């Protein structure tokens, strides 16, 4: 049997695109039943009861193709205070990143550390992705970024604000300076609702701006994969050319519609997370180096412990965080801790108080 597999592998290998072999597979945060999961920036309060109700009602309708794309885009446009022509819906914002690479010449640049899917999706399309390091405190130096050779060579610019995994933001003035360089600039606002500020109003002045958003975080729909982009009408038309039909599934469409009909529920839970974020940052700061965050998570340097040691100590207490380890070229041992429900955060604080 092993010899047969070797022959099969040898046969298959000649058909594989060379660059695919070098792609690092994205590894999600660990999940274990019965544990408090603070590893994947999920909103542990869950979706609006209206969403749960409609999903139950629609469970026997999954034989239908999705048919509410127009209505979904209309409601998103209303929420974003823009025209429906400025919206495209996606199977999570990751799909829209893929649409960007399908559409535009794919030499790209971003910051480090940041969301790894920019690099991974670029590699899938055989594009060259380069990054420039944030400052040692993870702040963003726009002048150094623009002057960097890799920026000059890029067609696409990826910015994440608030940034995952650091929680820091890139100010609107900095984004405008980058847009003024004329490159296609993608600003990932996955954590917009926790920050409260957006650069979406720049769409009317810059036809090279694409804003990514998601329903995974504030709206607690991570399991349904629903995202969208805001951009100039001409960019949206281009992205629609390469978008698969029926890319947002039937249940995800219904969930987004009912989530948007219950904005107060989302805002109430976001307010709890933002309030608890401050409490957790203060508590963590008693023992570790903590970085300012405008997102739904906190980046912590747990040295002199290793990230793995810190992870294991919390895992024994049935709490799961995201161990990041070392960032190349930077000192420290990093973990990212999502802000959970108030009850979960209280449990985390109790564990932190006992931590040696």
N, C-alpha and C positions, 0 to 999 in steps of 0.2 A: 504493500500500500504506500509506504514512504517513497519508494522509487517512482511510483505512478505520480504522486504529488510533485516530486521534483521535476519530472518531465513536463507536467502541466504548467508548473510555475515558470519553467524555462521557455515554454511556448508563449505564455501570456506576456512575459516580460518584454518581448520585442514590440508589443503593441502599446505599451504604456508611454504616455508623454513624459519626456525626460524630467521636466520640472516637478511633476507630481510627486516623484519619489522623495523630494527634499522638503515637502510641506509638513510642518508640525501640526498634529491633530489637536484641536481645541479640547481641553479637559474641563468639564464643568465642575462646580463645587459639589462636594459629596452630600448625599442625601441618605438618611437612615431613619426608618420608621420609629417613632417614639422619642426622637431627639429634637431639640430645638435647633432649627437650621438657620444660621446667620451667615451663610456662605455665598449666596447667589443674588443678593440685593432684591430678593422677592419682597412683596408687601404682604406680610403675614396676617394682616387684618382681613385679607380676602376681598373678593369683588362685592359690589353692591348686591343686596338681596334681589333687586330687580333683574340683575344679570342671571343670578342663580335660577330665578323663576322662569325666565324665558328659555334658558338652556334646557330645563326640564320639559318645557312645553314643546320645544323643537326637536327633542331627541329622536322622534320617529319620522323626521323630515329629511334625514341625511341622504336619502336617495336622490334629492334634488341637487342640481348644480347651484352654486352661489349666484344670486341674482340681484343683490342690493348694493352693488358697488357704487352706483350713482348716489343713492341715498346716504351711504356711509361717507362719501366724499363731501356731500353737502353739509352733513352734521359736523364733520371735522373742520370744514372751512368756517362754519359758524363759531365753533369753539376757538379757532385760531384767529378769527377776525380777518379773514382774507377771502379772496374769490375762490370758487370751486375749481377754476382752471389752474389754480396754484397748488393743487393737492393730488398726490398719488398715494394709494393705499398699498401696503405690502404685507407679506407673510413674515411679520417681524421686520424691524429695521435692517436686520442682516440681509434680507433679500434685496432691499433697496440699495445697499452697498454693492451687492452683486450687479444690479441693474446699472449702477454708475460705471462699474468697470466694464460692463458689456458695451456701454455707449461711448465712453471717452477713452482717449489714448491713456494708457494706464501707468505711466511713470509717476509715482506718487511719493508724498512725504507727510510725516506726522511727527508727533512728539514721543518722548520716552520718559517714563512708562505711560502707556495708555491702553485702550481696549485692543486686544490682540487680533480681533477679527479683521481690522483694516489690513494688516499685513497678510493674514492667512488668505483672505479673499483675493487680494492682489496676486498672491502666489498662484492661486488656482487659475488665474487668467494669464499667467506667465508674465506678470508685470514686475517692474523693479520698485520695491518699496523701501524707502530709507527713513530714518528718524533722527531727530536732534534731541539731546537730553534737556529736560527741564532743569531749572536751577537746583542746587542741592536741597533747598527747602521745598522743592516741587512747584515753585512759582514759575511763571511764563515770561520769558524775555523776548518781546516781539521783534526788537531790532536785531538781536543775535539770530533769531529764527529766519527773518527775511534775508539777512546777509549771508546765511549759510549756503555753501555751494550746492548742497542737495536740494534746497528750496529752489534755487535758480534753475535747476535741471528738471524740476517736476512739472507735470501738467495738472495734477490733482493734489489738493491740500486737505488733510484730515485733521480737524480740531474737535476735541471732546470737551464740552463745558456745560455743567460740571464734569470734570475729568474722572474717568474710571481707570485706575483704582485710587487716585490721590484725593479726590473730592474738591480740588481747586478749580477756579474758574478763569476764563479768558475774557477780559473786559471787552465791551462793544467797540471801544476806540481801537483796541488791538486788532479786532476782527476786521474793522474797516480798513486799517492799514494793509492788512493782508489782501483783502478784496481789491484794493486799489492796484495791486500788482497784476490783476487781470486773470489769474489762474482760477480754474474751477475749484471752489472752496466749499467743503462739506463740513458743516458744524453739527455735531451730534449733541442734541439736547435731550437725551434719554431721561435725564433727571431734572428737567426744566421745572416741574411742579414743586420740587423741594427747594429750588432756588428762587423762583418767582420772577426771574428776568429772562428775556429772550431777545434775540436779534432778528426775529421774524419781520419786524417793520422795515428791515433793510432790503427785503425782497423787491420793493418798489424802486429802489435806487440801484440795485446790483443784479444784473442778469446772470452773474457767475456764482451765485450763492445757492446752496442746497442745504436745507435744515432737516435733520433726521429727528423723528420723535417715535415714541413707543407707548403702547398701552400696557406693557409688562410691569412697569414700576408703580407709578401713582395709582393706576386703575386696577392693579392686581390681576391682570389677564395674561401672565407669563406663559401659562400652559396652553393658551390658544394661539399664540404667535400672531399678533396684530400690531402693525406699525404703519408709519406714513412719512411722507416727505412734503415739505413746503418749498416751492421754488418758482422761478419765473415761468410763465406759461409755455415758452418755447422749450425750456428744459424738460418740463413735464411731458410735452408732446414727444420728445425724443425718448424719454424713459418708457413711455407707453408702447413705443415700437418694439422694445425688447422684453417687455413684461409678459410672462405666461398668462394665458387666459385662466380665469377662476383661481387666481393666486391666493386670495383670502377666502378661507373656507366658510361655509354657510353659518356654522355656529359662531365663528369669530366675528362675522359681520353682525349678527344679531347681538352678540355680547358688546361690541363697541357702541352700537346704537343705544343700548340700554344703559351702558356705563356713562355715556355722554348725556343721558337724560337724568342722571343722578349725580351731578357735579358736586352737590353739597356733601354727599357721602364721601367722595374722594377727598375733598378739601378737609373734612373733619379728620380723616385718618392721616393725611399728610401733615396736618398741624400737630397731631400727637407724635408722629415720627420726628418732626423737626424739634419739638420740645424735648423729647427723650434723647435726641442726638446730643443736645447741649449737656444734658445730665451725664450721659455716658462719656462724653469727651472730658468732662471735668474729673470723673472717677478714674478713667484710664490714665489721665495726666498725672495722677498721684504716683504711678509706678513706671510709666513708659513715656516715650516721645510720641506725641499725637499731632496730626496735621489738620489744619482747618478744613472743614468740609461743608459744602453746600448741597450735598447729595443725601442719599438715604443710607449711607455707610460711613465708616471711619477708617482711615489708614493709620496703622500703629506700628512703630518700630519697637519690637519687644526685646531687643538685645539688652543685656548679654545672653538671654535665652535665644535659642534658635526658633525660627517660625514653627518647625516641626515639634519641638518640645512644648511650645505654647499650645499648639493645636492639640497635642496628646493630653495635656493637662485638662483642657476644657472638654475634650472628647470623653474622658473618664467621668465627667460630670454631665454627660449627655447633651453637650452643646457643641455644635459644629460651626467653625469659622473657616475662612478662606486663607490657607497658608500660601504666601507668595514667595517667601524666602528672600534671597538677595536679588537686588536689581543690579545688573551689570554696570560697573563703574561707580557705584554708589555704596557708601557704608550703611550698615544696618541689616536687620532681619525683620521682614515685614509680614504682617497679616492684615487682612481687611475684614472688618466686622460690620455686617448689616445691622441696622437698627430694627429690632423686632417689635412685637407688641409690648405694651407697658409691662405686662406680666412676665414676658420673656426677658425683657431688659432688667427687671428686678432680680430675676434668677441669675442673670449674668453678673450683676453687681455683687450678689452674695458670693458667687464663686470667685470673683476678682478679689474680694476682701480676704479670702482664705489662701490666695495664691502666693506661693513662695518663689 
